[in-house]
């Protein structure tokens, strides 16, 4: 919530709030990228790319939506672009895999609340499909079996739910 307050002040022209926001987001993004990249330099490049993209896209931020979801979506796309551009596939030994997972923190709790708030805009059946396939990571077949649906119905339902969420964002920008 603190970051969103800074963002709202920045959007109103408060330069100090904007600098503080960027500084705080830099730390969060640095942690996010450090867990996913091989070098600190690569992670730092992605932090800067993300902050630059965020700055260029400020006009797309919907003040009624959670800030962390918007920022981490930009960060995720920057990470994917980097992997594609460099044709990278990261692998980690099983002994080191635990280091990839984020510790619970206030920010991750805030992000979870933001995701829940977004999911709650969907009808219950669509929300469950998205939760099972996109959050819990079940396959289409596993979700279909669990809910007593066909795989086709699961695919269509998830597609429609994600399309509805995307439409909510596009209508507000």
C-alpha positions as CSV (number, residue, x, y, z in Angstrom):
1,X,0.0,0.0,0.0
2,X,2.9,2.3,0.8
3,X,4.2,2.0,-2.8
4,X,0.8,2.8,-4.3
5,X,0.6,6.0,-2.1
6,X,3.9,7.0,-3.5
7,X,2.8,6.3,-7.1
8,X,-0.4,8.3,-6.7
9,X,1.6,11.2,-5.3
10,X,4.1,10.9,-8.2
11,X,1.2,10.9,-10.7
12,X,0.1,14.2,-9.2
13,X,3.5,15.6,-9.9
14,X,5.3,15.0,-6.6
15,X,9.0,14.5,-7.8
16,X,10.2,13.5,-4.3
17,X,7.6,10.8,-4.1
18,X,8.5,9.6,-7.5
19,X,12.2,9.4,-6.6
20,X,11.3,7.5,-3.4
21,X,9.1,5.2,-5.4
22,X,11.8,4.4,-7.9
23,X,14.4,3.8,-5.2
24,X,12.1,1.4,-3.3
25,X,11.0,-0.4,-6.4
26,X,14.7,-0.8,-7.4
27,X,15.3,-2.8,-4.3
28,X,12.3,-5.1,-4.9
29,X,13.1,-5.5,-8.5
30,X,16.8,-6.2,-7.8
31,X,15.8,-9.0,-5.5
32,X,13.3,-10.3,-8.1
33,X,15.9,-10.4,-10.9
34,X,18.8,-11.6,-8.7
35,X,16.9,-14.8,-8.1
36,X,16.4,-15.4,-11.8
37,X,19.7,-14.1,-13.4
38,X,23.2,-15.5,-13.3
39,X,25.0,-12.2,-12.7
40,X,24.4,-9.0,-10.7
41,X,25.2,-6.9,-13.7
42,X,22.4,-8.7,-15.8
43,X,20.0,-8.2,-12.9
44,X,20.9,-4.5,-12.6
45,X,20.3,-4.1,-16.4
46,X,16.9,-5.6,-16.0
47,X,16.1,-3.3,-13.1
48,X,16.9,-0.3,-15.2
49,X,15.1,-1.6,-18.2
50,X,12.0,-2.2,-16.0
51,X,12.1,1.2,-14.4
52,X,12.5,2.9,-17.8
53,X,9.6,0.9,-19.3
54,X,7.5,1.7,-16.2
55,X,8.4,5.4,-16.6
56,X,7.4,5.4,-20.3
57,X,4.1,3.6,-19.5
58,X,3.0,5.6,-16.5
59,X,0.0,6.8,-18.5
60,X,-1.2,3.1,-18.7
61,X,-1.3,2.7,-14.9
62,X,-4.9,2.4,-13.7
63,X,-5.0,4.0,-10.2
64,X,-7.9,1.7,-9.3
65,X,-5.7,-1.4,-9.8
66,X,-2.9,-2.8,-7.6
67,X,0.5,-1.3,-8.3
68,X,2.5,-4.4,-7.6
69,X,0.7,-6.4,-10.2
70,X,1.4,-3.7,-12.9
71,X,5.1,-3.4,-11.9
72,X,5.8,-7.1,-11.8
73,X,4.1,-7.7,-15.1
74,X,6.5,-5.2,-16.7
75,X,9.4,-6.9,-14.9
76,X,8.3,-10.3,-16.0
77,X,8.1,-9.2,-19.7
78,X,11.5,-7.6,-19.4
79,X,12.9,-10.9,-18.1
80,X,11.2,-12.9,-20.8
81,X,12.5,-10.5,-23.5
82,X,16.0,-10.8,-22.0
83,X,15.9,-14.6,-22.1
84,X,14.6,-14.6,-25.6
85,X,17.1,-12.1,-26.9
86,X,20.0,-14.0,-25.3
87,X,18.5,-17.4,-26.1
88,X,18.8,-18.4,-22.4
89,X,17.4,-21.2,-20.5
90,X,18.2,-21.2,-16.9
91,X,18.7,-24.5,-15.1
92,X,19.6,-25.0,-11.4
93,X,20.7,-28.1,-9.5
94,X,18.2,-29.5,-7.1
95,X,20.4,-28.7,-4.2
96,X,20.3,-25.0,-5.2
97,X,16.6,-24.8,-6.1
98,X,15.5,-23.6,-2.7
99,X,17.3,-20.3,-3.3
100,X,15.1,-19.5,-6.2
101,X,11.9,-19.2,-4.1
102,X,11.1,-15.9,-2.5
103,X,10.7,-15.6,1.2
104,X,7.3,-14.4,2.4
105,X,7.4,-10.7,3.0
106,X,5.1,-7.8,3.3
107,X,5.4,-7.1,-0.4
108,X,4.7,-10.7,-1.5
109,X,1.7,-10.7,0.9
110,X,0.6,-7.4,-0.8
111,X,1.0,-9.0,-4.2
112,X,-1.1,-12.0,-3.1
113,X,-3.8,-9.6,-1.9
114,X,-3.7,-7.8,-5.2
115,X,-4.0,-11.0,-7.2
116,X,-6.9,-12.1,-5.0
117,X,-8.6,-8.7,-5.5
118,X,-8.3,-9.2,-9.3
119,X,-9.5,-12.8,-9.2
120,X,-12.5,-11.7,-7.2
121,X,-13.8,-9.7,-10.1
122,X,-14.3,-13.0,-12.0
123,X,-17.3,-15.3,-11.6
124,X,-16.6,-18.2,-9.2
125,X,-16.2,-20.8,-11.9
126,X,-13.7,-18.8,-13.9
127,X,-11.8,-17.8,-10.8
128,X,-11.4,-21.4,-9.9
129,X,-10.1,-22.3,-13.3
130,X,-7.5,-19.5,-13.2
131,X,-6.5,-20.3,-9.7
132,X,-5.9,-24.0,-10.4
133,X,-4.1,-23.6,-13.8
134,X,-2.3,-20.3,-13.4
135,X,-1.6,-20.0,-9.7
136,X,-1.4,-23.6,-8.5
137,X,0.1,-24.8,-11.7
138,X,-2.2,-27.8,-12.4
139,X,-2.3,-29.0,-16.0
140,X,-5.5,-28.7,-18.1
141,X,-6.0,-32.4,-17.7
142,X,-5.6,-32.3,-13.9
143,X,-7.9,-29.3,-13.6
144,X,-10.5,-31.0,-15.8
145,X,-10.4,-34.1,-13.7
146,X,-10.6,-32.2,-10.4
147,X,-13.6,-30.1,-11.5
148,X,-15.4,-32.8,-13.6
149,X,-15.0,-30.8,-16.8
150,X,-13.6,-31.6,-20.2
151,X,-10.1,-30.4,-21.1
152,X,-11.6,-28.3,-23.8
153,X,-14.0,-26.6,-21.3
154,X,-11.1,-25.8,-19.0
155,X,-9.0,-24.3,-21.9
156,X,-11.9,-22.2,-23.1
157,X,-12.8,-21.1,-19.6
158,X,-9.3,-20.0,-18.7
159,X,-9.0,-18.2,-22.0
160,X,-12.2,-16.3,-21.4
161,X,-11.3,-15.5,-17.8
162,X,-7.9,-14.1,-18.8
163,X,-9.5,-12.2,-21.7
164,X,-12.1,-10.6,-19.2
165,X,-9.2,-9.6,-16.9
166,X,-7.3,-8.0,-19.8
167,X,-10.4,-6.2,-21.0
168,X,-10.9,-4.7,-17.5
169,X,-7.4,-3.1,-17.8
170,X,-7.9,-1.9,-21.4
171,X,-11.2,-0.2,-20.6
172,X,-9.6,1.8,-17.8
173,X,-6.6,3.0,-19.8
